[in-house]
Amino acid sequence: MPRPLSFNHPLMLGFDRFEQMLDQLSKTSGDGYPPYNIEQMGDNRLRITLAVAGFTENDLQITLEQSQLIIHGKQRDETDRVFLHRGIAARQFQRKFVLAEGLEVAGAEIENGLLHIDLELPTPKVESRQIAINRKNSKKEMKTVNPSEFID
């Protein structure tokens, strides 16, 4: 059964992209791996931190597709090692974040098993402008004026 549209109100014009983002969010996995934090680093900066212990920068891939930030991790199988017990899983993951329009990825770094992805919020431009109202004349409304009527 399709989900009812939440932005279907006639006064909410142009919000169909939000509907698409909500659909993307509903399709994301409920898996909690890897755990992550989202921090506000300043007025215009955010940081996503993922706990990726055991992964190297070569095991991770970060892509930006439309408004989705996708982090994919896959460790290589180590066939030359013999484990007597393997409690640390070497599993792959994919974590998606839907970004607001204009939010930019400033960079990413890995340090001590934590992957940091820095995001920058654009400074909003306060824009105000006057919209001209034009009169559309029909033939019925047009009135012919004699120029002599304006002379005293």
C-alpha positions in Angstrom: 0.0 0.0 0.0 1.5 3.3 -1.0 2.2 5.9 1.7 -0.1 8.9 1.6 1.6 12.1 0.3 2.4 14.4 3.2 3.2 17.4 1.1 0.0 17.3 -0.9 -1.5 20.5 0.4 -2.2 23.2 -2.3 -0.3 25.9 -0.3 2.9 23.8 -0.2 4.3 24.5 -3.7 7.6 22.9 -4.9 8.0 20.5 -1.9 8.0 17.4 -4.0 11.7 17.0 -3.5 11.1 16.7 0.2 8.7 13.8 -0.6 11.5 12.1 -2.5 13.9 12.6 0.4 11.4 11.1 2.9 11.1 8.1 0.6 14.9 7.7 0.5 15.0 7.9 4.3 12.3 5.3 4.7 14.4 2.9 2.5 17.6 3.2 4.6 18.6 0.2 6.6 17.7 0.0 10.3 21.1 -1.6 11.0 23.0 0.2 13.7 26.4 -0.6 12.2 28.6 1.3 12.2 27.6 3.6 15.0 27.9 7.3 14.3 27.7 10.8 15.8 26.7 14.0 14.3 28.2 17.1 15.9 27.8 20.8 15.3 31.3 22.2 15.0 30.3 25.9 14.6 27.6 28.0 13.2 28.1 26.7 9.7 29.8 23.4 10.2 28.7 19.8 11.0 30.8 16.7 11.4 29.6 13.1 11.0 31.9 10.6 12.8 31.6 6.9 12.2 33.3 4.2 14.3 35.1 2.1 11.7 37.7 0.2 13.8 39.7 -2.2 11.6 39.0 -0.3 8.4 41.7 1.6 6.5 41.1 4.5 4.1 41.5 1.9 1.2 38.6 -0.1 2.7 36.2 2.9 2.7 34.5 4.7 -0.1 32.5 8.0 0.3 30.2 9.1 -2.5 27.7 11.9 -3.0 24.8 11.0 -5.2 22.2 13.8 -5.7 21.4 14.6 -2.0 22.7 11.4 -0.5 26.0 11.0 1.2 26.9 7.3 1.0 29.7 5.7 3.1 30.6 2.1 2.1 33.1 -0.1 3.9 34.4 -3.5 2.9 37.4 -5.1 4.5 39.5 -7.5 2.4 39.5 -11.1 3.4 42.8 -12.1 4.9 43.3 -15.7 3.8 46.9 -15.8 5.1 45.8 -15.5 8.8 44.5 -18.4 10.9 42.0 -17.4 13.6 41.4 -19.6 16.6 38.6 -17.3 17.6 37.2 -14.5 15.5 35.1 -12.1 17.6 35.8 -9.0 15.6 33.6 -9.2 12.5 35.0 -8.1 9.2 31.7 -7.2 7.6 30.8 -4.7 5.0 28.5 -1.8 5.6 26.7 1.0 3.8 25.5 4.0 5.7 23.4 6.8 4.0 22.7 10.3 5.0 20.3 12.6 3.2 21.8 16.1 3.0 19.9 19.3 2.8 20.1 21.3 -0.4 23.3 23.4 -0.5 25.1 21.4 2.2 28.6 20.7 1.0 31.1 18.0 2.0 34.3 19.9 3.0 36.5 16.8 3.5 37.0 13.5 5.3 39.8 12.0 7.4 40.3 8.8 9.3 42.0 8.8 12.7 42.2 6.2 15.5 39.4 4.1 14.0 37.1 7.1 13.5 36.0 8.4 10.1 35.3 12.1 10.2 33.3 13.7 7.4 33.0 17.5 7.6 30.1 19.3 6.2 29.6 23.1 5.6 26.2 24.8 5.7 25.9 27.7 3.2 25.3 31.1 4.7 21.7 31.9 3.8 21.3 35.0 1.7 18.5 37.3 2.8 16.9 38.3 -0.4 13.9 40.6 -0.7 12.6 42.0 -3.9 9.5 43.8 -5.1 7.4 42.0 -7.7 5.8 44.2 -10.3 2.2 43.9 -11.0 1.3 44.3 -14.6 -2.2 45.2 -15.9 -3.4 43.0 -18.7 -5.8 45.1 -20.8 -8.5 43.5 -22.8 -10.3 45.3 -25.7 -13.3 45.9 -23.5 -11.3 47.7 -20.9 -9.3 49.9 -23.3 -10.7 53.4 -23.5 -9.8 55.9 -26.3 -9.0 59.3 -24.8 -9.1 62.4 -26.8 -5.9 64.4 -26.1 -7.9 67.7 -26.0 -9.6 66.5 -22.8 -6.3 67.0 -21.0 -5.8 70.6 -22.2 -7.2 73.3 -19.9 
